[in-house]
Amino acid sequence: NGFTRKQLPTFILNVVDGGLFGANLARDRYMMYKMLAGMPELATDLQLLINTDGELFFIDFGGHASWTMKDKMILTVRPREE
């Protein structure tokens, strides 16, 4: 969004250790991938914060709580057919 784009340059200037930032971000992105693969319904209301060490903090889960079984089936991860 526009706000994030305006804030990003200032945020980047506050990253002290680029190696630590990259390592933490890679770790937490993988964790997020695994989490969403297992529970794709969380993606409908995924919000997170990131700090200058590259750590992700997931907030505001629960938007899927009122979903019906049909809603959950639509987002179920299925193996690709080859």
N, C-alpha and C positions, 0 to 999 in steps of 0.2 A: 504494500500500500504506500501511498504518498508520504505518510508520516515516517515510516521505516526508512524509506529512501533518503529522506532529509537527515535523519539521525545517524545513518550508517557511517558516514565519514568520521564523525566525532567518536563513535564507538570504536572504530578501527584504530584510531590514534591512542586509545586507552588499552589496547592489547599489548602487554609488555613482552610476553614470551610466545612468539609465533609457533614454535615447536610444540609447546604445551597446549596451546589453543587448538592446533590442528589435530593432535593426538586425542584430546578430550572430545572434540567435536566428532571425529571419526567413530570413537567408541560409543558416544551417545546417539549418533545417527543410526548406528547398527542396532542398538538397543531399541530405538524407536521403530525401525523396520521390523524387527522380530515381534515387537508388541502389536503393531498394526496388522501384521500377517496373521497373528493369532486372534486378534479382536478388532477386525476392521471397522466395527461400529464406532470405535473411539475416534476415528478420523472425522466424523461429522461435526465434532466440537473440539477439535484439538487446538489447544493454546499452550504456548510454552514461552519461557523466558530463557535468555542465554546470557551468561556472564562473560567477563573479559578473559576468563581462563578456558572458554569454549565448552563449559558445562551447560547442559540443557536441563531446565526445570519444568516439568509438565504440570499444568494447572487446569482447573475447571473441567475435570472429567465428569461424565454423568448425563450428557445430552442424549444419550442413547437409551436411558432408563425406561422411557415410555414406548419403546419400539415394540411392534408386534413381531410374531415369529416370521411372518412374510418379509418384513423389513430386514430382519437379520439374515434370512436366506439369500436375499438379493446381494448382500455384500460378502457372503461366504467365499473365501478363497478356494478356488477349484484348480486342480492340476490342468496344465495345458494339454490339449489333445494334439498328438503328433501324427 
